[in-house]
Amino acid sequence: MTIQFGGFAAAVLVGVAVALALPASARGIRRLRPRQVPTLRFTLRSRRTVVAAVMLVLVVGSLLGAQVLVSLMTVSVLVGTALLLRAKGRARAAADGRRGQVIEACTILAADLRAGRTPRDAMEGAATVCPELRPAAAAARLGGDVSEVLEFAARSPGCGGLRALAAAWRVSDRSGAALAGIAERLALSLRTDEAVRKQVTAGLGGTRATARLLAALPVLATFLGYAVGAAPLTFLTNTPIGWACLTLGLALGVLGLFWVERMATKCESTQ
């Protein structure tokens, strides 16, 4: 009876996991949004995938025993943490690329305006190096509100400098002030801010590396335990006290990593 109930429960969990892993059908028309870079915010599909993976781990672990279950959950936490940190790094790299594109676009815009091109043509030239400016170039070509489009594009990570360009375009549009000088000063200001931010990021690289090294030390300690004749993995995965120690260690390690990452991100964002 117990075996039948366990098999039935496993079948139900597998069915739910497969159902959650399947992509949901699109409903309605999606609202226009600024282009995003990879972040740690989970979409509905990614949440479904995580839940499906957890259920599959529970199914396999319940069928093969408590020791296998604890081992699989530990490996899942480690792999998940590594993937989240990698996604965070990719998001920072993509935002850095966007900031560089915005600075180059402002430089090209100022140079074209100084050369006598109209603001509309200058915006189209700047859009060739910064894809976020393409909607603004289209708005300028069609007589739309360019500053509003720039404000919307500035919501994308790494494109905060476009907010200042939107204000400059609005002032130039309403007062007739020369946009070339404002764009030049804006490009210089953004370039200076980016140089300072890169120095801060370089200084924080050692902090991030130290946090990850400290998080990896328990793995080295496990190998040292086997070197002296102990069996740390058997203790951690096969006894209640070991489970408590493993859970506490994983929680502190993961929280420490993301705490350092959050502090570093705040330091970068203040620049």
N, C-alpha and C positions, 0 to 999 in steps of 0.2 A: 504493500500500500504506500509506504514511504517512497519507494523507488518510483512508483507510478506518479505520485504527486510531484516529486522532484523533476521527473521528465516533463510533466505537463507544465510546471512553472518555467522550466528552461525553454520549452517551445514557445510559451507566451512571450517571454522576454526577447527571444530571437525575433519573433514576428513584430513586436513593437519596435525593436531596434531597426529592422529593415524598413518598416513604414516611416520611421523618423528620418532615416538616411535618404529616402527618396526626395528629390527636389519638389518643392511646392509649386503649383501652377501660378502663373502671374495673374493677378486680379486687378482690374482697373488700369488707369493710366497713371504712371509715376510722375510725381511733381518734378519739375526742372530743378536740378541741384548742381552746385559747383562740383567740379571733378575732385574726387577724393584720392588720397594715398592710403596704403595699407596702415591700419591702426589696430589698437587692441579692442576696439568696440566690435562685439560680435553681432553679425547679422542673424536673421532668423534661420537661414540655412546652416550657418556655422554652429549655432546653438543646437540645432537638430542633430548635426553630425557628432558633436561632443556627447550629447545624451545617448546617441546610438552606440558610440564607442564605449562609454561607461557601462551600458547594459551588456554589451558583448563581453567585456572583461568580467562582469559579475557572473554571467552565464558560464564562461569557461572556468572561472575560479570555483564556482559552486559545484561543478562537475568533477574537477580534479583535486579539490581539497583546499583547506584554509591556507596552507603554505603557498600554494601556487597562486591563490587569489591575492594574498598580500604582496607577493612578488610582482604580479602583473599590475596591481594598483600603484606600487612604488615606481615601476618603470614608466607607467602612464604619466604619473606626476612629473617625473624627470623630463620625459620627452615633451610633455605639454609646456613645461617651463622654458625649455630650450627653444621651442617653436615660438612662444610668445616674445621672448627676448630677441629672437631673430626678426620677427615681424616689427618690433619696435625699432630695431636698427635700420631695417629697410624703409620704415616710415621717415626716420630722420634723414636718411640719404636722399629720399625723394623730395622732402621739403627743402633740403639744401640745394638741390638742383633747381627747384622752382625759384628760390630766392636769387640764384645766379641769373636765371632767365629774366626775372623782373628787372634786375639792375642793368643787364645788357639792353633790355628793351627801352628803359628810360634813357640810356645813353644814346641809342639810335634815334629815339624820338627827338631828343634835344638837338642832335646833329642835323637831322633832316629839317627841323624847323629853322635852324640857323642857316641852312642852305637855301631857304626860301620855299620849301614845300608847304602845302596847306596842311592844317592839322589832320584832316581826313587821310591824306596820302601818307603823312608821317606815321599815323596810327597803324595803317596797313603795313608799312615797313617794319614797325616794331613788332607786329603780330607774327612776322616770319620767324622770329627767334623766341617768342613767348606764346605758346598756344592759348594761354588764358586770355590773351588780348584779342583773339579772333572774334568773339561776340561783340567786343567794343568796336572793333574795326567795321563790322557789319552794321552796327548801330550808327556809327558816324557816316557810313556810306548811304544809309537809308534815312538819315535825318532824325534818328532816335535820341534818347537820353543817354549819352555816353557815360556820364558820371554815375548814373544809377547802375549801369551794366558793370562798370569798374568796381563799384561797391559790392556788387554781388560776387564778382570774381575774386575779390579780396578775402572771401570766406574760406577759400581753399588753403590748406596748410602750405606755408611758405610764401604765400602771395599777399601778406599783410601790407607790403609797400604799395600795392595798387590802391589802397585806401587813400593814401596821400596824393597819388596821381589823380584820383577821382575828385578830391577837393580842389586840386590845382586846375583841373579841366573845368570844374564848375565856376571857379572864380574868373578864369579867363573867358568863359562863355558869357557870364553876366556883366563883367566890368570891361571887357575888351583888353585886359592886360596881356602882355606878351607871354605866351606859354613856354617859349624856348628857354628863357632864363630860369623859370621855375623848374622846368624839367631837368636842367643842368644841376641846379642846387639839390634837387631831389635825388638824382643819381649819385652825386657825391656823398650825400648824407647816408643813403642806403649802403654804399660801398664801405663807408667808415664803420657803420654799425655791423656790417657783415664781417669785417676784419676783426672787430672786437669779439664778436660772437665766436668766430673760429678759434681765437686765442683761448676763450673760456672753454670751448669744447675740447681743445687739445689738453688743457689742464685737467679736465674731468676724465680724460681717457684712463689715466692711472687709477683713479678712484673706481671706475667701473671694472677695470681689470682686477684690482685687488678684491673687490666684492665677489667676483666670479671665482677667483682662486680660493678664497676662503670657503665658498660654497662647495667647491670640489674636494676640499680636504677630507671630509668624511669617507669618500670613496677610497682615498689613499689609506686612511686608517683601517678600512675593512681589509685591504690586502695585507697590511702590516699584521692584523690580527691573525690571518691565516699563516703568515710567516713565523709567528711565535707558537703555532700549534693550536690556536683557538678556532672556533667555528662561529664567527659573528653573524653570518647570514642565517644560519640555522637558529640561533638565538633570537634574532630580530624577526624572523618570519614564522616561527613555530611555537612561540610562547607568548602569553598575554603581556608579560612585562616587556618583552621585546617589541610587541606591537605598539605599546605605549611609547617606548623610547623612539621607535622608528617614526611614528606619527608626529611626536614632538620635534624630532630632528628635522623632518621634512618641512614641517610648518615654519619653524624658525629660519631654515635655510631659504625657502621660497620668499617668505616675508622680508628677510634681509635683502635679498636681491632686488625685489621690486621697491623697497623703501629707498635704497641707494639710487635706483633708476629714477624714481620720482623726484628725489632731491636734485639730481643732476639735471633733469628736464626743467625743473623750476628755475635753476640757475641759468640755464640757456635761454629760457623764455623771457627773463628779465632784461636781457641784453638787447 
